[in-house]
Amino acid sequence: MPTNAAHTVDRARLTRLMAEESDRFRSAHPRSAELFEKARHSLLDGVPMNWMSEWASPYPLFVDTASGASFRCVDGHDYVDFCLGDTGAMAGHGPAVTIAAVERQMRRGITHMLPTEDAIAAGEELARRFGLPLWQFTLTATDANRFSIRIAREITQRSKILVFHYCYHGTVDETFATVENGVVGPRRGNIGPPVDPAETTRVVEFNDLNALEDALKHNDVACILAEPAMTNVGIILPDEGYWKQAQELAKRYGSLFIADETHTICAGPGGCTAAWKLEPDLVVFGKAIGSGIPGATYGCSEEVAQRISARIHLEDCDVGGIGGTLAGNALSLAAMRATLEHLLTPAAFEHMIPLAQRFNDGVAAEIRAHHLPWNVIRLGARAEYTFAAKPPCNGGESAASADFELERFLHLYALNRGVLLTPFHNMALMSPATTEADIDAHTKIFASAARELTA
């Protein structure tokens, strides 16, 4: 429990309020309760994936239908969705243009291990947006990160990767590592790590150039894998000039820079890479790229392409640890092309980013009005509030400000009043279908919760 939150919120009051909200949820969602009990007989913990247990409600909502920036649960309640599948539905739920493209492709074949014209169109658009010329496609951003790491290790002939404290890059084994007192170890909750992360990974705090250089000086780091702005432990922006110097250090010490834009695509059509004029060696982009249809991509510079091509023999390219039978399938590529060409467009971001600013301003005003030592920060079309007086500058600071019980209360309070936030933190993402009314609904609910907590 962080000190600042403890001084602001009476814990006994918080416990009572949480119990009231839990009762309110149970009363309003009997059908979800029935389905959850049924699910427990065939699904581990009653959910199809274990992290669905982390929702703040006594049991998860079961969804009936979803469209645009909202969904309806099986009990008939409607919700404004700021989670959007934790970015997977950033283009909106069931966008008509993607549905049409997918329907057309399904009738022509779903997967056949051969290229389609959609792959060319998607590759050309990605090259235009991110400035890297050559692209490959996967099913998940996790795979795209894993394959990029393998490429980096192969062409540098180095064993280690470097990540930032409290990063998240999907289920990549090497990235579930933290650093305490200079010692790298498994991140808390890391299930069955195959090897000690200290063998594979160096970990430093974000925004600390001295620590970054000290780690790179060992000359064993194949790549820096990083979100240009951290988003999975709260939004943490880079200091002014940080990436310019960090990229110079990477080049000086022979390490590649992999920019994971899976969440930071919220900064604009080309993510932070384009918005901040970064020059990564590889870029990864997943989740939102296919409007929720599984798909992801990684692109590389001409130099990286030449170096990896020189080391891969044709007869071995199917057993090198890069690929997958369904990777680059025709259905995924149809969805990706439609999303890139018609949904996550410059015009869409011109709509979404001001909405995120409206969200940010509304929450900030309520934080001030209720004298809460919290903050809210925005990255493009994404905004998040954290329980710290100032925006944290690295993962360690952000993790130290976390308050699991307080966070769960705010989530459940919002859910009971028709607003869904991302379950793992207080993050809101805008879609092309999000409206000002959606933003204002959240602000009103947030203000009410703040009054309840501080009365």
N, C-alpha and C positions, 0 to 999 in steps of 0.2 A: 504494500500500500504506500503510495507516494505521500510525502509529508504535506505537500501543498493541498492535496485533495482532502486529507484527513482534517486539516485545519478549516476547510470550507464546508464540508458535508458531515453532518452528524451520522455516525455509522448505524446507530440504532434506528434512526429515522429512515435511513436508506434501506435497511433490512425490512422495516415495516412497509415502506412504499413498494418494494420489490414483491413482497408477498401479496399485496393488494393487486398489483399488475398481473401477477401470475394467476390469481383467482379470476380476474377479469378476462384473461386470455382463455382459460379453460371454459368459462361460461359461454364465450362467444364462438368456440370452435369444437363442438362435439363431433362433427364428421371427421375432422382431422385427427381427433383423438381415437376414433374407431379405426381409421385406416392405420394409424401408428401402431395400435395394439395388434392389428392383423399383420403388419409388416414385421413385427418382432419375431414372428414364427419362422420367417424365411430369410430375413435380412439382418446381418450383424448390427446390433444396436438399433434396429428398426429403420435403418436408412441405407440407401444404395452406395453411399461413400461416407467414410467415418467422419469427415469434417462437417457433414450436415448435422451432426450432434451438437455443434457449437453454437447454434442459434440460441438467442437469449430466452426464447419461449420454452415452456415446460416440455413441449414436443414440437417438432417442426410443422409449419404449415404445409398442407398438400395443395398444390396448384391445380386449378381447373383449366383456366385459359390465361394467355398473356398476349398483349398487343401494344406496340409502341413503347411507352414509358410506364405502363401499368400492368397489373395482373389481377385476377380474381381467384380466390381460394375456393376449396370445395364447400365451404360453409356460406358462400355467396357474398363475402366481403371484398371490396375493391381496395387496391393499394397503389400508391405512387411508388415506383421502383427506382431508388437511387443506387441499389446494388448492381442491377443489370448483369447478373451472373458473374459478379466480380470481374467485370470488363468484357466477358464473353458476349454479352448482348448490348455492347456500347452503341451499336448501330440501331438499336431498338429491337423489341421482340417481334419476330415474324415480319420483317419488312417485305412489302409486296414484290419489290424488284428482285430480291434474293430468292424468294419462294418461286417466282416465275422461272428464274434461271435454273434453280435446282430441279424443278418439275420437268423442264425441257431436257435436262441432262439425264435424269433418271430414266426417261423413256429411251434415251440413246445409249445407255450403259453407265453403270455406277463406277466400276473400277476395272481396269484391264492391263495395267502395268505398261501402258503406252501413252505418249504425250498427246495433248489436245491443243487447239489454238488458244484456248483460255489460259493455258500456262504461259504462252508467249505474251499475251496481253497483260497478265498479272506481273510477269517479270519486267516488262518494259515500264509499267507504271511504278513499280517499286524502285527501279533504277532512277526514274525521274524524280521521285520524292526524296529518296535518301542519298542519292549521289554515288551509290556503289553499283558497279555495272553488272554483276553476275549473281544469280539467285538459285536457291534450291528450296524444295517444299517438304514439309513434314506434317504430322498430325497434331502435334502439340508444341508449345513453346519450350517445354521441358526437353523434348527431343532436339529441337533446334539449338538449344543451349548445349546439350550434351555433344551433339555432332560438331558444333563450333569449337568446343574445348578439345575434342579429339583432333581436329584439324590443327589447332594451335600447338598441341603437344607434338604432333607428327612433324610439322615443318620447323619448329624451334628445337626439337629434340630435348625438351625440358619437361620435368615431371610435375611441377606444381602449378596451381592456379592461384590467383589472388582475388579475394572478395572482401566486401565491407561488412563490418560487425552488424549483425541482425539483418542481413540482406535476405532476399527470397528470390529464387530463380526457378521455381517449380521443384520437382522432386529429383534434382540433380544431387547425387550423393556428396560430391565434394563441397557443395555450398551450404550444407547443414552444419556449419561450424561457427563457433564464436571464439572470442579471445578474452581471457581474464588474466590480468597481471602479466601480460605478454605471452601467455601460454595458450596455444590453440587446442580446442577440444570439441566434442560433439555438442551441438546445440541442444538445450533442454527439450525433451520430447522426441529426440531423434530415435526412430525405431530401428533397432538392429543395424547400426552402421557397419558396412562391410569391412572397413578398415578404420583405424584411427585417423580422423581428419587431419591431424598434424602431419601425416605422411603425404597428404595430397594437396594441402591448402595452406596458404598464408592469409591471415585476417588482420585488417587494420581498420581504424575508424575513418569514416567518411570525412572529408574536408581537412584531413591532417596530411599535408604534403611531406613533412619530415618522416612520419611513420611509413608513408608510401615509399619514399626513396629508400629508407632503411630496409624494407622488405624486398625491394627490387635489387638491391645491391648484392644479394646472394647469387644473382645470375642463374636462378633455377626456376623462375616464374615464366611459364609459357604465355600466359595471358592474364589480363585484368578483365574479369567479368563483372559488369556493373550496370545498374540502372543509372542513366545520367542524373536523375534525381531519385532518391530513395522514396518508395511509395508503400512498402509493405510493413513498415514500423512507424506509420505516420509519414506525412510528406516532409522530406528533408531536402531542401534546395542546396545546390552547390554554392560555395562562396564565390564572390566575384573573381574571375580569372582562374578558378580552381582547375577546370578541365583543360585550359590551355597549358598550364604547367604540368598537370598530370599526364597529358598526352606526350609532352616533351620528355618527361621522365620515362615513360614506357618505351619510346623510341631509343632513348639514350641507353637503356639497359636491355634492349632487344626483346621486349615483351609486346605481344599484340593486345589491342584494346577491343573487346567485344561489348557493344552497347545493346543491352536488353531493353527494347522499347515496348515490351508487351503491355505495360501499364502507362509508360510515359508517352505513348502515342496520343494521350490526351492533350499534349502540348501543341499539337497541330498536325496537319496531314502527313508530315515527315517526321513527327515526333520531335524530341529535343535535338536529334542529329541535325535536322534542317533548321529548326528555330534558333539554335545556338551556334550553328555552323561548326559542329564537331566533325572530326575526321577519323572515325573508327575504322579498324581493319575489317571487322565483321559487325553486322547488325542483325538482331533477332526481333521478330514481330509475330506474336501469336494472339490467341483468344479472339479478339474483335475482328480479325481480318476476314473471317467468313460469316459474319453475322450470327455466330453461334454454331454453325456447322464446323465440326472439328477440322482444323487446319492451322498451319503456322509456316513461317519461312525464315531463312537466314540468307543474307547476302554478303558478298565479300569484295574486296578490292581486286584490281587486276593483278597486283603483286602477289596477294595471297592465293588467287586462283592459279597463277603460274607455278607457285611453289608447291601447292598440293598436287597439281596435275603431274608434276615431275616426280612425285613420290608414290603415285598410285598406279599399279599395273592393271590393265583391263581385265585380265583373268581373275583378279582378286577383288574387284570393286564391289562384289556382292557379299563379301564376308569380312569386310573391314570394320564392322561395328557402326557403320553409318548407313541408314536407310530404314526400310520397313515395307512390308508387302503392300500396305494401303497408303503409304506416303505418296503425295503427289497424285492422288486418285482424281478421276475426272469430276466427280461430284464436288469435292472440296475446292477444286480449281474454279469450277463454275460459280460457286458461292463467293470465293475470294475476288474474282474478277468483278462480279456484280457489286460487291461491297466497296471495292476500291473506286470503281468508276461512277457509282451512283449514290453512295451513302456517306462514307467518311471522306467527304469532299471539302475543299476550302470553304464553300458556302455553309456546310454543316457546322464547321468549327466557328464560323462567324456568328452562328446562332448559339452554339453551346457554351463558348467561353464567357460571353457576358452573363449567361445564366449562372455559371459557377461563381462569377464575381458577385452576383446578386445574393447567392447562397452565402458566400463568404461575408459580405457586408451585413446581412441580416443576423447571422450568428454572432459576429463581432459586436454588434450593437447590443445584443442581449447579454453577452459576457460582461460587457462594461456596465450595463444597467443593473446587473445582479452582483457586481463586484466579485466576480469569479476569477481566480488566478489561472485562467485557461487561455488558450489562443486558438486561432483558426488560420489556416494557410491554404493557398490555392496554387495549383499547377495546371494551367490551361483550363480544360473542361472538368477538372477534378478539384474537390475541396475537402478538408478534413479538420476537425477540432481535436485537440489533445489537452491533457490535464497538466499543462506546464504554463508558467507565466509568460515565457518567451518561446518562440519556435525552436525546438532542438536543432543542433547543428550536426549531430551524428546519431548513429543507431543506439549507442550506449545511453546517451542522454534521453532519447525518446523512450527506450525500454524502461528506464528508471522512473519515468513519469506515468507509466501505465497504471490503470486501476481497473482490474477485471470486473469487480462487482459494480462499480459506478458505470462502467461502459455497458454492461448487460442491462442495467436499469434503464439507461437512456434509449437503448435499442428497443427494449420491450415496450417502454412507454410510447415510443414513436409507432411501433408496430400496432399496438392496440388502438391507435388513432389514425391508421391508414397510411403509414409511411415505412418503407423498408430501407434500412441502411446496410452496408457491407458488414457481415457478421464479425469479422476479425478485428475491426477497428472502426472509428467513427468517420468513415469515408463516404462521400457522395459523388457520383459520376453522372454527368449529363449525357443525354442522347439527343439525336435530331428531333425526337418527338417530345422531349421535356418542355414544359411551359413555365411561364412566370408564376402561374397559379400553383403549380407543383412546388416551386421554391418557397412561395409565401406560406403554403400549408406547413412545410417543415419548420419555417421560422416561428410560426405561431405555436407549434407543438414544442419546439425547443424552449421557447419562452415560458410556456406553462410548466415544463419539467424543471426549469431553473427555479421558478417560484416555489414549486413543491419542495425542492431540495434545500432552499435557503430560507424558507418561511420561519 
